[in-house]
């Protein structure tokens, strides 16, 4: 097959998933084209990031203004017309919207939202209504909505009444080999990811501040100055945006990862924590609960603080938490994820796709 991946949000966990799919598909003998946009966090050298295999095509997604979207739509239409892929996989809302408009009905399309925009809590009711309307239209233009978690699939089915829905759980290469424990050392508690509304900077900061007497704390990542302000004002160090290797180097020496998501789909950061035996503690939203289990998600920052303090002071509790993560992490390898995606692509390309749970 000739598989085209289209991603506007070319950074963070979404781009890591696109890379894993692309590399896995190439290893399985398929041809892969990646059409991508450029964000401030996009790797400076995308070719080095993706490695041998996929053909990379830069699209005019340099920002989110209307002109950039229209130019990208035209470029994507030309690219699909010239290369005639067997299936086009659209990643995230902007790619979904542009792909739904630019890719002709004769080309099989898969859409993965990686977190529905209308679930955001940092925008008003009117914008959420508009986002929901756009997602409703996308779901009816593409051949199938393929979510990265059962929680996201439930939103697609019930909130959008999407006609065809499948689920392929996220996976990362580190979990194919089930690595041993990471580096042990002094207690460290970190947050990781873009500093912004999705990760609730005020609530996350309150958790980190409350643990400074027991551990070194840090936010691995960066964001707009307005989002970073409450974190910096509280004296919490922020690394700024790092490449994946550098970010993982800081994560793997941590004891606990705090993921206080306001909304999310299937955070890759949680899988990365699992891979390095960093105990992940999350807010009690469906996506976090699905990955971590009910014992590792909490309704309030105070509950999370109490649990983390126990983990930092009780070696037995910490060992038990790591063991529980190890039992859950086995199904989140990249090899399984790629196999599931290729099976779904084949069904879409041959016209056999239907609403189903793939994984």
C-alpha positions in Angstrom: 0.0 0.0 0.0 0.9 3.6 -0.4 0.0 5.2 2.9 -0.2 9.0 3.4 0.1 10.4 6.9 -1.1 14.0 7.3 -0.3 15.9 10.5 -0.6 19.6 11.3 0.2 19.3 15.0 3.8 18.3 14.2 5.1 18.0 17.7 4.8 16.2 21.0 3.0 12.9 21.4 1.1 13.1 18.1 4.2 13.4 16.0 5.8 10.5 17.9 2.8 8.3 17.1 3.0 9.3 13.4 6.7 8.5 13.4 6.1 5.0 14.9 3.3 4.2 12.4 5.4 5.4 9.5 8.5 3.5 10.5 6.5 0.4 11.2 4.7 0.6 7.9 7.9 1.0 6.0 9.4 -2.0 7.8 6.4 -4.0 6.7 7.1 -3.2 3.1 4.6 -0.3 2.5 5.4 3.0 0.9 4.8 6.0 3.3 4.4 9.7 2.6 4.2 12.1 5.6 2.7 15.6 4.8 3.4 17.8 7.8 3.1 21.3 9.1 5.7 23.2 11.1 5.0 24.4 14.7 7.5 26.0 17.1 8.0 22.6 18.7 8.5 20.7 15.5 11.9 19.0 15.2 14.4 21.3 13.4 15.4 18.4 11.2 12.3 16.3 10.4 14.3 13.9 8.2 16.6 13.0 11.1 13.6 12.6 13.4 11.8 10.2 11.0 14.9 8.3 10.0 15.1 6.1 6.9 11.9 5.3 5.2 9.0 7.8 4.9 9.0 10.5 2.2 8.5 13.8 3.9 6.5 16.6 2.3 6.3 20.0 4.0 2.8 21.6 3.7 2.1 25.3 4.1 0.9 24.9 7.7 3.2 27.5 9.2 0.4 28.9 11.4 -3.4 28.6 11.9 -4.6 31.6 10.0 -7.2 31.1 7.3 -4.7 31.8 4.5 -2.4 29.0 5.7 -5.3 26.6 5.9 -6.4 27.4 2.4 -2.9 27.1 0.9 -2.5 23.8 2.7 -5.8 22.5 1.4 -4.7 23.2 -2.1 -1.3 21.7 -1.6 -2.8 18.6 -0.1 -5.3 18.2 -2.9 -2.4 18.4 -5.4 -0.3 15.9 -3.5 -3.1 13.3 -3.2 -4.0 13.8 -6.9 -0.4 13.3 -8.0 0.5 10.4 -5.7 -2.9 8.6 -5.5 -2.4 6.9 -2.1 -4.3 3.8 -1.1 -5.3 5.4 2.2 -4.8 8.9 3.8 -4.6 9.1 7.6 -5.5 12.5 9.0 -4.1 13.3 12.4 -5.7 16.0 14.7 -8.5 18.5 14.1 -6.9 20.8 11.6 -5.7 17.9 9.4 -9.1 16.4 9.7 -10.9 19.5 8.6 -8.5 20.2 5.7 -8.4 16.6 4.6 -12.1 16.2 4.7 -12.4 19.2 2.3 -9.3 18.6 0.1 -9.2 14.8 -0.3 -11.7 13.5 -2.8 -14.3 11.0 -1.9 -12.6 8.4 -4.1 -9.6 8.3 -1.7 -10.1 6.2 1.5 -9.5 8.4 4.5 -9.0 7.7 8.2 -9.3 10.4 10.8 -7.7 10.4 14.3 -8.6 13.5 16.5 -5.9 12.9 19.2 -8.2 14.8 21.6 -11.4 16.4 20.5 -11.3 20.2 20.4 -14.8 20.6 21.7 -13.8 19.1 25.0 -11.5 22.0 25.8 -12.4 23.9 28.9 -10.4 27.0 28.1 -12.7 28.3 25.4 -16.3 29.6 25.5 -19.5 27.8 24.8 -19.9 29.2 21.3 -16.4 28.1 20.2 -17.0 24.6 21.6 -20.2 24.4 19.7 -18.5 25.4 16.5 -15.7 22.9 17.1 -18.3 20.2 17.7 -20.1 21.1 14.5 -16.8 20.8 12.6 -16.0 17.4 14.1 -19.6 16.2 13.3 -18.9 17.1 9.6 -15.5 15.5 9.5 -16.9 12.3 10.9 -19.3 12.1 8.0 -16.7 13.0 5.3 -14.1 10.4 6.2 -14.4 6.7 5.8 -13.7 6.0 9.5 -12.9 7.8 12.7 -10.1 5.9 14.4 -9.5 7.0 17.9 -6.5 6.3 20.2 -8.6 5.3 23.2 -11.9 3.7 24.1 -12.7 7.0 26.0 -12.2 9.0 22.8 -14.3 6.4 20.8 -17.1 6.8 23.2 -17.1 10.6 22.5 -17.1 9.9 18.8 -20.1 7.6 19.0 -22.2 9.3 21.6 -21.4 13.0 21.2 -21.0 13.1 17.4 -22.9 10.0 16.3 -20.0 9.2 14.1 -21.2 6.5 11.6 -18.0 4.4 11.7 -15.6 4.3 14.6 -12.6 2.1 15.4 -10.0 2.3 18.2 -6.2 1.7 17.9 -4.6 2.3 21.3 -1.4 4.3 21.3 1.9 2.5 21.7 5.6 3.4 21.9 8.7 1.5 20.9 10.2 1.5 24.4 7.3 -0.8 25.5 8.0 -3.4 22.9 11.1 -4.5 24.9 9.6 -4.0 28.4 12.7 -2.4 29.7 13.9 -2.7 33.3 13.7 -0.1 36.0 15.1 3.3 35.2 17.8 5.1 37.1 17.2 5.2 40.8 18.3 8.1 42.9 17.0 11.1 44.8 13.2 11.6 44.8 12.0 13.7 41.8 8.5 14.7 40.8 7.9 16.1 37.4 5.2 17.3 35.1 5.8 16.8 31.4 4.3 18.3 28.2 3.2 21.7 26.8 2.5 24.2 29.6 -1.0 25.2 28.7 -4.7 24.8 29.6 -4.8 21.1 28.7 -2.4 20.3 31.6 -4.0 22.7 34.1 -0.9 24.7 35.1 -2.4 26.1 38.3 -3.5 22.8 39.6 -0.3 21.0 38.5 1.8 23.7 40.1 -0.1 23.3 43.4 0.8 19.7 43.4 4.4 20.3 42.7 4.7 23.0 45.3 3.2 20.7 48.0 5.9 18.1 47.4 9.0 20.3 47.4 9.9 19.3 51.0 10.2 15.6 49.9 11.5 15.8 46.3 13.0 17.9 43.6 10.3 19.2 41.3 10.3 20.3 37.7 8.2 20.9 34.6 9.7 19.2 31.5 8.4 21.3 28.6 7.4 24.8 27.9 4.6 27.0 26.6 3.4 30.5 26.2 4.5 33.0 28.8 0.9 33.5 30.1 0.6 29.8 30.7 4.1 29.5 32.3 3.5 32.5 34.6 1.8 30.6 37.5 4.5 27.9 37.3 7.4 30.3 37.3 5.8 32.6 40.0 5.6 29.6 42.3 9.3 28.9 41.7 8.9 25.7 39.8 11.7 25.2 37.3 10.6 24.9 33.6 13.0 23.3 31.1 11.5 24.9 28.0 10.7 22.8 25.0 13.1 19.9 24.6 13.7 17.3 21.9 12.3 13.9 22.7 15.6 12.3 23.7 16.4 15.1 26.1 12.9 15.1 27.6 13.1 11.3 28.1 16.5 11.6 29.8 14.9 13.9 32.4 11.8 11.8 32.7 13.5 8.5 33.3 15.4 9.8 36.4 12.1 10.9 38.0 10.2 9.0 40.7 6.7 10.3 39.9 5.1 11.9 36.8 2.1 14.2 37.4 -0.3 14.4 34.5 -3.1 16.7 35.7 -5.0 16.8 32.4 -8.1 18.9 32.0 -8.8 16.9 28.8 -6.8 14.4 26.8 -7.1 11.4 24.4 -4.3 8.9 25.3 -1.2 10.7 26.6 2.0 9.4 25.2 3.8 10.8 28.3 2.0 8.3 30.5 3.3 5.4 28.3 6.8 6.9 28.5 6.6 7.0 32.3 5.5 3.4 32.3 8.4 2.4 30.1 10.9 3.8 32.6 9.2 2.7 35.8 8.2 6.3 36.7 5.0 6.1 38.7 2.3 8.1 36.8 -0.4 10.0 38.8 -3.2 11.5 36.8 -6.4 13.5 37.1 -9.5 11.4 37.0 -10.5 11.8 33.4 -11.5 8.9 31.2 -8.3 8.9 29.1 -6.0 8.8 32.1 -8.1 6.2 33.9 -8.1 4.0 30.9 -4.3 3.9 30.8 -3.4 4.0 34.5 -6.4 2.3 36.2 -8.6 3.7 38.9 -5.9 3.4 41.6 -3.7 6.0 39.9 -6.1 8.8 39.1 -7.6 11.3 41.5 -10.4 13.8 41.6 -8.6 16.6 43.4 -5.0 17.8 43.7 -5.2 17.2 47.4 -5.9 13.5 46.9 -3.0 13.3 44.4 -0.7 15.1 46.8 -1.5 12.6 49.6 -0.9 9.6 47.3 2.4 11.0 46.0 3.6 11.8 49.5 3.0 8.1 50.4 4.9 6.9 47.4 7.9 9.1 48.2 8.0 8.0 51.9 7.0 4.3 51.7 9.3 2.2 49.5 6.8 -0.7 49.6 4.0 1.5 48.2 6.4 2.7 45.5 7.4 -0.9 44.5 3.7 -2.0 44.4 2.8 1.0 42.2 5.6 0.2 39.8 4.5 -3.5 39.7 0.9 -2.4 38.9 2.1 -0.2 36.0 4.2 -3.1 34.6 1.1 -5.3 34.5 -0.8 -2.6 32.5 2.0 -1.6 30.1 2.4 -4.8 28.1 -0.3 -4.0 25.6 1.0 -0.5 24.7 4.0 -1.4 22.5 4.5 0.2 19.1 4.6 -3.2 17.2 1.1 -4.0 18.3 -0.1 -0.5 17.5 1.4 -0.6 14.0 -0.1 -4.0 13.2 -3.5 -2.7 14.3 -3.1 0.4 12.1 -2.0 -1.6 9.1 -5.0 -4.0 9.5 -7.3 -1.0 9.7 -5.7 0.7 6.6 -6.2 -2.5 4.6 -9.9 -2.7 5.6 -10.4 0.9 4.6 -8.5 0.6 1.4 -10.6 -2.4 0.4 -13.9 -0.9 1.4 -14.4 -3.3 4.3 -14.1 -0.8 7.2 -17.0 -0.8 9.6 -17.5 0.5 13.2 -15.5 -1.8 15.3 -13.0 -2.0 18.2 -9.7 -2.8 16.6 -7.7 -2.9 19.8 
